[in-house]
Amino acid sequence: EDQVTQSPEALRLQEGESSSLNCSYTVSGLRGLFWYRQDPGKGPEFLFTLYSAGEEKEKERLKATLTKKESFLHITAPKPEDSATYLCALTGAGNNRKLIWGLGTSLAVNP
Amino acid sequence: EAQVTQNPRYLITVTGKKLTVTCSQNMNHEYMSWYRQDPGLGLRQIYYSMNVEVTDKGDVPEGYKVSRKEKRNFPLILESPSPNQTSLYFCASSTRTGVESPLHFGNGTRLTVT
């Protein structure tokens, strides 16, 4: 069964303290892995799509990487405005083309 | 501005009173979908639509109906709401199939059923 597990559930950082969020997955034939950001009371906002192991994408202080078993969202020198919940989702060849969502990592960045 | 618009943002109702949550997108997207989000359960898909007049069940369709008469609109209907449908609901749209292209989400509808 296709599965997505995100860790940690919650993370608190000081401003400028770099860290990584993890998205571990099992899937038969990865078609795409997505990262979204969700602010409280709002809908998720798309960040990145990764398609194959070794691929990397960057946007400002965020960098997403992908291996055959997990994806990392690296946050470099975070600022308080990076505080949000980060969601990972994927689709595989064997799951009827549905998105499988993780439960998210809630990130708080203190000034 | 490209967006997905849901209404209302907040809704409090009583058990059994039919309600409709509207969703409209202005990006000419073929794919639209409804999700509910609950603590500890994450995002779960209710229904989705690949195009006009084409709808299909997601993972948790019981108690919900949808229709797709126009490309831009995808309303969610609760014929007889129950307290277990209290949740945060999101409408989303995408080009193509919705699982290979990024989803654009609305800002959510927080529904409370008493």
Boltz contact constraints between the chains, C-beta under 6 A:
constraints:
  - contact:
      token1: [A, 32]
      token2: [B, 100]
      max_distance: 6.0
  - contact:
      token1: [A, 42]
      token2: [B, 107]
      max_distance: 6.0
  - contact:
      token1: [A, 43]
      token2: [B, 90]
      max_distance: 6.0
  - contact:
      token1: [A, 43]
      token2: [B, 105]
      max_distance: 6.0
  - contact:
      token1: [A, 43]
      token2: [B, 106]
      max_distance: 6.0
  - contact:
      token1: [A, 43]
      token2: [B, 107]
      max_distance: 6.0
  - contact:
      token1: [A, 43]
      token2: [B, 108]
      max_distance: 6.0
  - contact:
      token1: [A, 44]
      token2: [B, 105]
      max_distance: 6.0
  - contact:
      token1: [A, 46]
      token2: [B, 102]
      max_distance: 6.0
  - contact:
      token1: [A, 91]
      token2: [B, 99]
      max_distance: 6.0
  - contact:
      token1: [A, 97]
      token2: [B, 99]
      max_distance: 6.0
  - contact:
      token1: [A, 99]
      token2: [B, 99]
      max_distance: 6.0
  - contact:
      token1: [A, 101]
      token2: [B, 42]
      max_distance: 6.0
  - contact:
      token1: [A, 101]
      token2: [B, 43]
      max_distance: 6.0
  - contact:
      token1: [A, 103]
      token2: [B, 42]
      max_distance: 6.0
